[in-house]
């Protein structure tokens, strides 16, 4: 009995230790391709403060670091205070670059506004919203432009800087990827991958690889305006600038990091096996004492 109890404790502690190590942030040296710093980014993230997410702005910063992201944009519904709080925190803990942003959330269309400092009024016509973003020096991205939201952008496609080509909808809807492809084919947009993270999937599930001159907000926004992005969508298909795709293909881990079926590490498996074994041992021990 004593041996079983000791085994249960050892297995449980081993599982906790392995899980803790496996959960540490992914640390990769800076990646430079074609003279550009390649940054992993997620530009559509929600917090629990105002946007029905599961994590606070501070929790989003820590989770983004754990997922190996260099840049995130916290995009509260019709407000920028979440992103400002997240940026303040990340700057003090040495976390990822946080872009101030907003998801302009209204019936008929959603727009991701990046690099703004003041909230854009969701009651404005879509053309005026895009103009207001640019007046603040920001970048405008069409959020999940499926047939439900795409028609609202008719006539203003030339004012968009980017469009989501990878979004969780591609995994939830049979032709979701094709819907986003059809929209992107209508204009000249930066390819954007975003998780639309609320807490129920993986932050960075869909991510954008930005080819920037350095790790600053200005450099990231400039790269988006210049369409210097690569995104991996359903089945690992690459979208974006053809030359940059060729460069990205030389680094297989970029495709793997953006995959939903990335294999678990040995530490992940050790944590799971040891945790199950430890739990089973505890149950058996309790039964013997009963």
PyMOL commands that set and color helices and strands:
alter all, ss='L'
color gray80, all
select helices_A, chain A and resi 2-22+57-66+81-93+126-135+147-153+157-159+169-172+176-184+217-225+234-236+242-248+252-257+266-289
alter helices_A, ss='H'
color red, helices_A
select strands_A, chain A and resi 31-33+36-45+71-77+97-106+109-114+139-142+162-166+190-193+208-212+229-232+238-240
alter strands_A, ss='S'
color yellow, strands_A
deselect
rebuild
show_as cartoon
